[in-house]
Amino acid sequence: MACNHQLILLFLKIVAPITFLFLSFSLLATNENSILNKNNQINQMNQMNQVNQVLKNPDPSILQNCDKENLDSQSPQNNDAKLCKEIKEKIKEFSKTNKIDDLVNFIDEHLTVETLIPKQSVNTQSVNTQSEAHAKILLGDDYKNFEDATNILTKKNFNKSQETIKKIALKAIERERELLSSGYYVFYHACSDQNALLADIITEFKKYLFFRENVNPLPYLNSPPNNPKKLSIHNLNLTTQDIDARKQVNSIICGNISFFGNVGVAGECSLNILRNNQNIGLAKLSLPNEERICEMNLLRDLINPNIFDRKKLMELVEAFKLLDTGGVLFQIFVNQNEVNNAVAVVDIQKSKVITKNTKKFIDEVYKKPSLKQNSDPETKKEHNKYQARIYLHPTIFNDTSKVKTFVYYSKTIDEKNEKIYREKLRAFVKAIFKEWLSNVLQKKIKIPKDGIFGSKTNLEKCL
């Protein structure tokens, strides 16, 4: 993987300064030398452990603590071009031998890890994040900081789930602050654990096609067609009633504009859905029924479900049930250049889209440094009726520079159970990917013009 080269570079960066310091201070007293060398060794070990942690567990929450320079010494685009060239050579070998395992294993071993949290370039302390602004308006003069507001709001609205939601809130606000200065707007969407299983299956499949360990889990049902003329949600000519009636269920989802968005409004707050482990507007999936997985998932459009190893599928389902995630919360960051296309702001009381300029609306309502905290009851009520409708257009959601998604569970996950589940998930999806790729190369199935997920993936461009 690309991280191997970066690990060597990081090692050289650490060793060279240590060597220089050792030579420069060799004439100092023995105690000073001892202290200096010990500190350098500790620093070296910490940095090496950090990189090793990334190599072993490419998780976004770990990546945010790593030095981007160390992880991105080669651009993903350059890696993609090089990998594509090598894949084409492997395909030539396949045409002679019909052995697909070498090609699949090669792709599996070369999935790259991207840094999802960029370095901050400006000080954002004077600007509210969306969740901070909403909390200020909800609490008025009682607002001190977001951490304190979280205690108040969770105790009032989610008493039995208070500690769980507080933990998620603090991690979520940390990411809001980190991505604010990079021009991202945040939205929250929740679903049940059953839908999370579908998302995991399709996300794992996407990894092979994009050459990435970090891909967006949304959409996990059918992607909308990649029609450039309908890139914007506002070009769909849909009323809010159309959207909420789920006529576009596979391409549009509801979301809150802040962490505590629509708090206290039954059925509208993502945190209620998270806590109750439920879905809004989607049929609830019965986990033991593998036919439902085949029916609802994008995989039904990729490959004949009859090739699934039913035993392996049920083993995966059982491993997921043992994982016991509870409800799932998606924290969706949309780049400022795409937020007007991807998101519409609606008034849930009047059931209508209130603006086509989502960016301007959020900037004016949420991000003003001078936001007043002593809001009157009517202002609080007014502010709590806003909600987002998010258009999962593949041109936008297939690009991690345009959309970054983080996932939170309502329950604490056992590491051992998660390891077992992730291994079974990778093995199950890898087998499906191998069958799909073999059929494509043998021209038994044809890749759609706009790709499987609505826009051509890196692998599809190579084939």
C-alpha positions as semicolon CSV with decimal commas, in nm:
position;residue;x (nm);y (nm);z (nm)
1;M;0,000;0,000;0,000
2;A;0,097;0,367;-0,042
3;C;0,143;0,397;0,333
4;N;0,456;0,178;0,315
5;H;0,646;0,449;0,127
6;Q;0,512;0,714;0,363
7;L;0,621;0,509;0,665
8;I;0,980;0,501;0,530
9;L;0,974;0,877;0,473
10;L;0,836;0,933;0,822
11;F;1,107;0,707;0,966
12;L;1,381;0,906;0,789
13;K;1,231;1,232;0,910
14;I;1,248;1,104;1,267
15;V;1,593;0,942;1,257
16;A;1,778;1,231;1,089
17;P;1,692;1,493;1,355
18;I;1,770;1,248;1,634
19;T;2,113;1,171;1,485
20;F;2,190;1,541;1,444
21;L;2,091;1,618;1,800
22;F;2,302;1,333;1,930
23;L;2,614;1,458;1,750
24;S;2,553;1,823;1,838
25;F;2,516;1,766;2,208
26;S;2,763;1,483;2,256
27;L;2,987;1,707;2,470
28;L;2,714;1,790;2,718
29;A;2,694;1,631;3,060
30;T;2,593;1,267;3,077
31;N;2,265;1,341;3,255
32;E;2,163;1,597;2,991
33;N;2,247;1,350;2,714
34;S;2,047;1,081;2,885
35;I;1,739;1,301;2,923
36;L;1,759;1,428;2,567
37;N;1,798;1,082;2,414
38;K;1,516;0,944;2,624
39;N;1,278;1,221;2,516
40;N;1,371;1,174;2,151
41;Q;1,313;0,801;2,178
42;I;0,970;0,860;2,328
43;N;0,877;1,105;2,052
44;Q;1,001;0,864;1,788
45;M;0,802;0,576;1,936
46;N;0,486;0,788;1,958
47;Q;0,508;0,892;1,593
48;M;0,588;0,539;1,475
49;N;0,296;0,400;1,679
50;Q;0,067;0,660;1,524
51;V;0,155;0,551;1,171
52;N;0,133;0,184;1,262
53;Q;-0,213;0,248;1,402
54;V;-0,323;0,393;1,068
55;L;-0,177;0,101;0,877
56;K;-0,359;-0,150;1,094
57;N;-0,688;0,037;1,127
58;P;-0,771;0,288;0,852
59;D;-1,051;0,456;1,045
60;P;-1,144;0,823;0,989
61;S;-1,140;0,893;1,363
62;I;-0,775;0,784;1,374
63;L;-0,681;0,960;1,052
64;Q;-0,784;1,298;1,183
65;N;-0,499;1,286;1,436
66;C;-0,230;1,205;1,180
67;D;-0,006;1,449;0,997
68;K;-0,149;1,492;0,649
69;E;0,200;1,547;0,507
70;N;0,303;1,200;0,623
71;L;-0,005;1,027;0,479
72;D;-0,038;1,219;0,151
73;S;0,317;1,231;0,018
74;Q;0,174;1,088;-0,303
75;S;-0,155;1,228;-0,434
76;P;-0,444;0,979;-0,462
77;Q;-0,477;1,074;-0,830
78;N;-0,117;0,974;-0,904
79;N;-0,169;0,648;-0,717
80;D;-0,489;0,583;-0,915
81;A;-0,314;0,629;-1,250
82;K;-0,029;0,400;-1,151
83;L;-0,265;0,137;-1,012
84;C;-0,482;0,150;-1,324
85;K;-0,180;0,084;-1,543
86;E;-0,086;-0,218;-1,334
87;I;-0,445;-0,346;-1,335
88;K;-0,451;-0,337;-1,715
89;E;-0,144;-0,559;-1,716
90;K;-0,315;-0,797;-1,475
91;I;-0,620;-0,805;-1,704
92;K;-0,397;-0,918;-1,991
93;E;-0,280;-1,205;-1,772
94;F;-0,641;-1,290;-1,688
95;S;-0,730;-1,305;-2,059
96;K;-0,474;-1,584;-2,094
97;T;-0,539;-1,780;-1,776
98;N;-0,895;-1,689;-1,666
99;K;-0,762;-1,679;-1,308
100;I;-0,928;-1,387;-1,133
101;D;-0,783;-1,432;-0,783
102;D;-0,451;-1,260;-0,855
103;L;-0,624;-0,950;-0,992
104;V;-0,873;-0,927;-0,705
105;N;-0,602;-0,977;-0,442
106;F;-0,387;-0,713;-0,612
107;I;-0,668;-0,455;-0,590
108;D;-0,746;-0,559;-0,234
109;E;-0,385;-0,500;-0,131
110;H;-0,364;-0,157;-0,295
111;L;-0,662;0,024;-0,143
112;T;-0,535;0,364;-0,029
113;V;-0,620;0,556;0,286
114;E;-0,709;0,923;0,251
115;T;-0,702;1,194;0,516
116;L;-1,062;1,303;0,561
117;I;-0,985;1,589;0,800
118;P;-0,769;1,857;0,633
119;K;-0,540;2,084;0,833
120;Q;-0,704;2,407;0,948
121;S;-0,585;2,709;0,753
122;V;-0,758;2,984;0,951
123;N;-0,874;3,050;1,305
124;T;-1,244;2,967;1,329
125;Q;-1,300;3,062;1,691
126;S;-1,502;3,373;1,598
127;V;-1,742;3,177;1,376
128;N;-2,014;2,945;1,501
129;T;-2,046;2,595;1,371
130;Q;-2,403;2,509;1,276
131;S;-2,458;2,303;1,591
132;E;-2,310;2,571;1,818
133;A;-2,535;2,837;1,664
134;H;-2,847;2,627;1,706
135;A;-2,760;2,547;2,068
136;K;-2,709;2,918;2,138
137;I;-3,054;3,002;2,008
138;L;-3,219;2,712;2,192
139;L;-3,064;2,799;2,530
140;G;-3,040;3,177;2,504
141;D;-2,866;3,332;2,807
142;D;-2,813;2,987;2,957
143;Y;-2,561;2,903;2,684
144;K;-2,197;2,894;2,801
145;N;-2,034;2,661;2,550
146;F;-2,138;2,364;2,339
147;E;-2,010;2,109;2,587
148;D;-2,226;2,259;2,864
149;A;-2,520;2,294;2,624
150;T;-2,490;1,923;2,544
151;N;-2,536;1,841;2,912
152;I;-2,848;2,057;2,934
153;L;-3,012;1,944;2,608
154;T;-2,943;1,572;2,653
155;K;-3,071;1,574;3,011
156;K;-3,389;1,751;2,905
157;N;-3,464;1,553;2,587
158;F;-3,278;1,222;2,604
159;N;-3,253;1,137;2,970
160;K;-3,215;0,759;2,933
161;S;-2,969;0,796;2,645
162;Q;-2,793;1,099;2,790
163;E;-2,439;0,961;2,817
164;T;-2,443;0,798;2,473
165;I;-2,562;1,111;2,294
166;K;-2,322;1,333;2,489
167;K;-2,029;1,118;2,377
168;I;-2,137;1,136;2,013
169;A;-2,209;1,509;2,038
170;L;-1,859;1,593;2,158
171;K;-1,697;1,395;1,877
172;A;-1,935;1,543;1,621
173;I;-1,870;1,905;1,727
174;E;-1,495;1,840;1,714
175;R;-1,528;1,741;1,350
176;E;-1,757;2,036;1,276
177;R;-1,490;2,271;1,409
178;E;-1,215;2,099;1,212
179;L;-1,399;2,115;0,880
180;L;-1,559;2,457;0,921
181;S;-1,255;2,650;0,798
182;S;-1,222;2,419;0,496
183;G;-1,561;2,526;0,366
184;Y;-1,785;2,234;0,462
185;Y;-2,148;2,244;0,575
186;V;-2,279;1,971;0,801
187;F;-2,602;1,770;0,808
188;Y;-2,722;1,475;1,017
189;H;-2,922;1,170;0,908
190;A;-3,007;0,864;1,116
191;C;-3,137;0,515;1,043
192;S;-3,172;0,174;1,204
193;D;-2,901;-0,088;1,239
194;Q;-3,073;-0,294;0,969
195;N;-3,009;-0,022;0,713
196;A;-2,656;0,014;0,849
197;L;-2,588;-0,344;0,742
198;L;-2,697;-0,258;0,388
199;A;-2,471;0,047;0,396
200;D;-2,177;-0,164;0,512
201;I;-2,220;-0,417;0,232
202;I;-2,239;-0,160;-0,044
203;T;-1,961;0,054;0,108
204;E;-1,730;-0,246;0,112
205;F;-1,806;-0,308;-0,254
206;K;-1,736;0,056;-0,340
207;K;-1,388;0,032;-0,190
208;Y;-1,276;-0,204;-0,467
209;L;-1,413;0,019;-0,740
210;F;-1,270;0,345;-0,604
211;F;-0,937;0,199;-0,481
212;R;-1,008;0,360;-0,142
213;E;-1,059;0,244;0,213
214;N;-1,244;0,574;0,272
215;V;-1,561;0,596;0,060
216;N;-1,896;0,753;0,131
217;P;-2,151;0,501;0,263
218;L;-2,435;0,700;0,105
219;P;-2,631;0,617;-0,098
220;Y;-2,677;0,253;0,003
221;L;-3,000;0,200;-0,188
222;N;-3,034;0,280;-0,559
223;S;-2,831;0,575;-0,686
224;P;-3,012;0,842;-0,888
225;P;-2,916;0,864;-1,256
226;N;-2,611;1,078;-1,323
227;N;-2,793;1,338;-1,532
228;P;-2,586;1,660;-1,554
229;K;-2,903;1,860;-1,622
230;K;-3,039;1,742;-1,288
231;L;-2,724;1,787;-1,084
232;S;-2,909;2,020;-0,847
233;I;-3,190;1,917;-0,616
234;H;-3,371;2,233;-0,730
235;N;-3,383;2,106;-1,090
236;L;-3,590;1,804;-0,993
237;N;-3,905;2,016;-0,979
238;L;-4,027;1,832;-0,673
239;T;-4,253;1,972;-0,407
240;T;-4,171;1,901;-0,042
241;Q;-4,475;1,673;-0,039
242;D;-4,324;1,471;-0,324
243;I;-4,002;1,430;-0,133
244;D;-4,167;1,346;0,196
245;A;-4,401;1,099;0,025
246;R;-4,081;0,916;-0,070
247;K;-4,137;0,937;-0,445
248;Q;-3,762;0,991;-0,460
249;V;-3,670;0,773;-0,164
250;N;-3,362;0,630;-0,333
251;S;-3,209;0,967;-0,411
252;I;-3,324;1,210;-0,141
253;I;-3,295;1,176;0,235
254;C;-3,404;1,396;0,522
255;G;-3,148;1,554;0,749
256;N;-3,104;1,799;1,035
257;I;-2,897;2,116;0,993
258;S;-2,739;2,082;1,336
259;F;-2,666;1,807;1,586
260;F;-2,970;1,896;1,799
261;G;-3,178;1,992;1,495
262;N;-3,557;1,972;1,547
263;V;-3,499;1,856;1,903
264;G;-3,828;1,801;2,083
265;V;-4,021;1,754;1,758
266;A;-4,140;1,394;1,734
267;G;-4,025;1,211;1,423
268;E;-3,811;1,500;1,296
269;C;-3,498;1,483;1,512
270;S;-3,221;1,246;1,396
271;L;-3,124;1,182;1,757
272;N;-3,467;1,030;1,828
273;I;-3,422;0,795;1,532
274;L;-3,072;0,712;1,653
275;R;-3,190;0,644;2,008
276;N;-3,494;0,441;1,903
277;N;-3,307;0,247;1,631
278;Q;-3,575;0,314;1,372
279;N;-3,623;0,423;1,011
280;I;-3,839;0,702;0,875
281;G;-4,017;0,625;0,549
282;L;-3,833;0,298;0,481
283;A;-3,953;-0,055;0,535
284;K;-3,781;-0,212;0,831
285;L;-3,548;-0,488;0,725
286;S;-3,575;-0,821;0,900
287;L;-3,214;-0,916;0,963
288;P;-3,250;-1,294;0,933
289;N;-3,420;-1,264;0,593
290;E;-3,141;-1,264;0,333
291;E;-3,392;-1,221;0,050
292;R;-3,467;-0,875;0,183
293;I;-3,099;-0,788;0,175
294;C;-3,085;-0,890;-0,190
295;E;-3,409;-0,707;-0,262
296;M;-3,327;-0,371;-0,105
297;N;-2,957;-0,348;-0,169
298;L;-2,777;-0,206;-0,471
299;L;-2,614;-0,546;-0,516
300;R;-2,931;-0,676;-0,677
301;D;-2,855;-0,444;-0,970
302;L;-2,493;-0,557;-0,994
303;I;-2,510;-0,930;-0,994
304;N;-2,749;-1,223;-0,974
305;P;-2,826;-1,276;-0,602
306;N;-2,836;-1,650;-0,669
307;I;-2,455;-1,657;-0,668
308;F;-2,447;-1,546;-0,304
309;D;-2,313;-1,802;-0,063
310;R;-2,624;-1,820;0,155
311;K;-2,436;-1,973;0,444
312;K;-2,175;-1,694;0,438
313;L;-2,449;-1,435;0,414
314;M;-2,624;-1,566;0,721
315;E;-2,292;-1,583;0,907
316;L;-2,244;-1,216;0,823
317;V;-2,594;-1,130;0,943
318;E;-2,536;-1,315;1,270
319;A;-2,201;-1,139;1,321
320;F;-2,372;-0,806;1,265
321;K;-2,647;-0,890;1,514
322;L;-2,377;-0,980;1,766
323;L;-2,212;-0,642;1,701
324;D;-2,533;-0,481;1,832
325;T;-2,473;-0,127;1,702
326;G;-2,813;0,013;1,790
327;G;-2,922;0,312;1,581
328;V;-2,681;0,475;1,336
329;L;-2,607;0,844;1,279
330;F;-2,448;0,978;0,960
331;Q;-2,263;1,309;0,991
332;I;-2,252;1,441;0,633
333;F;-2,018;1,725;0,536
334;V;-2,088;1,886;0,197
335;N;-1,836;2,119;0,036
336;Q;-1,937;2,483;-0,003
337;N;-1,916;2,454;-0,384
338;E;-2,176;2,176;-0,388
339;V;-2,405;2,252;-0,096
340;N;-2,656;2,448;-0,308
341;N;-2,682;2,154;-0,550
342;A;-2,698;1,880;-0,289
343;V;-2,915;2,035;-0,017
344;A;-3,246;2,216;0,003
345;V;-3,367;2,385;0,322
346;V;-3,733;2,321;0,404
347;D;-3,982;2,450;0,655
348;I;-4,128;2,134;0,812
349;Q;-4,434;2,321;0,938
350;K;-4,529;2,468;0,601
351;S;-4,391;2,174;0,399
352;K;-4,209;2,387;0,146
353;V;-3,858;2,466;0,028
354;I;-3,775;2,811;0,161
355;T;-3,463;2,894;-0,040
356;K;-3,252;2,777;-0,332
357;N;-2,940;2,928;-0,180
358;T;-2,865;2,689;0,105
359;K;-2,514;2,826;0,157
360;K;-2,633;3,184;0,203
361;F;-2,916;3,077;0,433
362;I;-2,688;2,880;0,665
363;D;-2,425;3,156;0,665
364;E;-2,683;3,414;0,768
365;V;-2,883;3,207;1,014
366;Y;-2,614;2,991;1,174
367;K;-2,264;3,124;1,124
368;K;-2,275;3,490;1,223
369;P;-2,016;3,567;1,494
370;S;-2,263;3,819;1,639
371;L;-2,543;3,565;1,680
372;K;-2,765;3,669;1,968
373;Q;-2,810;3,420;2,247
374;N;-3,103;3,584;2,425
375;S;-3,355;3,460;2,169
376;D;-3,723;3,499;2,241
377;P;-3,952;3,191;2,233
378;E;-4,077;3,269;1,882
379;T;-3,723;3,287;1,746
380;K;-3,640;2,953;1,905
381;K;-3,954;2,798;1,757
382;E;-3,878;2,951;1,417
383;H;-3,521;2,825;1,417
384;N;-3,619;2,472;1,516
385;K;-3,848;2,418;1,216
386;Y;-3,572;2,418;0,954
387;Q;-3,462;2,089;0,804
388;A;-3,257;1,965;0,509
389;R;-3,339;1,750;0,208
390;I;-3,019;1,594;0,076
391;Y;-2,989;1,486;-0,288
392;L;-2,755;1,187;-0,317
393;H;-2,632;1,270;-0,666
394;P;-2,344;1,035;-0,756
395;T;-2,128;1,308;-0,910
396;I;-2,124;1,472;-0,568
397;F;-2,143;1,178;-0,328
398;N;-1,889;0,960;-0,507
399;D;-1,622;1,227;-0,454
400;T;-1,474;1,247;-0,102
401;S;-1,347;1,600;-0,169
402;K;-1,709;1,708;-0,211
403;V;-1,873;1,497;0,059
404;K;-1,719;1,346;0,373
405;T;-1,928;1,116;0,590
406;F;-1,867;0,991;0,943
407;V;-2,069;0,719;1,114
408;Y;-2,168;0,693;1,482
409;Y;-2,345;0,411;1,665
410;S;-2,582;0,452;1,957
411;K;-2,418;0,164;2,142
412;T;-2,058;0,102;2,239
413;I;-1,905;-0,158;2,007
414;D;-1,708;-0,453;2,140
415;E;-1,371;-0,451;1,957
416;K;-1,349;-0,829;1,934
417;N;-1,698;-0,858;1,783
418;E;-1,625;-0,574;1,543
419;K;-1,307;-0,743;1,422
420;I;-1,498;-1,067;1,356
421;Y;-1,774;-0,878;1,174
422;R;-1,535;-0,672;0,959
423;E;-1,344;-0,983;0,854
424;K;-1,664;-1,164;0,754
425;L;-1,790;-0,852;0,573
426;R;-1,468;-0,816;0,371
427;A;-1,462;-1,187;0,280
428;F;-1,831;-1,189;0,179
429;V;-1,808;-0,879;-0,040
430;K;-1,472;-0,978;-0,187
431;A;-1,630;-1,300;-0,317
432;I;-1,913;-1,101;-0,477
433;F;-1,666;-0,854;-0,627
434;K;-1,458;-1,139;-0,771
435;E;-1,764;-1,290;-0,939
436;W;-1,873;-0,951;-1,074
437;L;-1,530;-0,861;-1,210
438;S;-1,487;-1,202;-1,371
439;N;-1,823;-1,165;-1,546
440;V;-1,734;-0,815;-1,666
441;L;-1,399;-0,924;-1,808
442;Q;-1,561;-1,222;-1,979
443;K;-1,827;-0,984;-2,117
444;K;-2,106;-1,178;-1,952
445;I;-2,235;-0,854;-1,802
446;K;-2,197;-0,497;-1,921
447;I;-2,111;-0,195;-1,708
448;P;-2,376;0,078;-1,745
449;K;-2,277;0,387;-1,941
450;D;-2,264;0,600;-1,627
451;G;-2,115;0,327;-1,411
452;I;-2,267;0,111;-1,141
453;F;-2,303;0,396;-0,892
454;G;-2,416;0,667;-1,135
455;S;-2,069;0,797;-1,222
456;K;-1,768;0,603;-1,347
457;T;-1,546;0,473;-1,067
458;N;-1,167;0,442;-1,088
459;L;-1,183;0,071;-1,171
460;E;-1,456;0,114;-1,432
461;K;-1,238;0,371;-1,608
462;C;-0,961;0,110;-1,629
463;L;-1,176;-0,163;-1,781
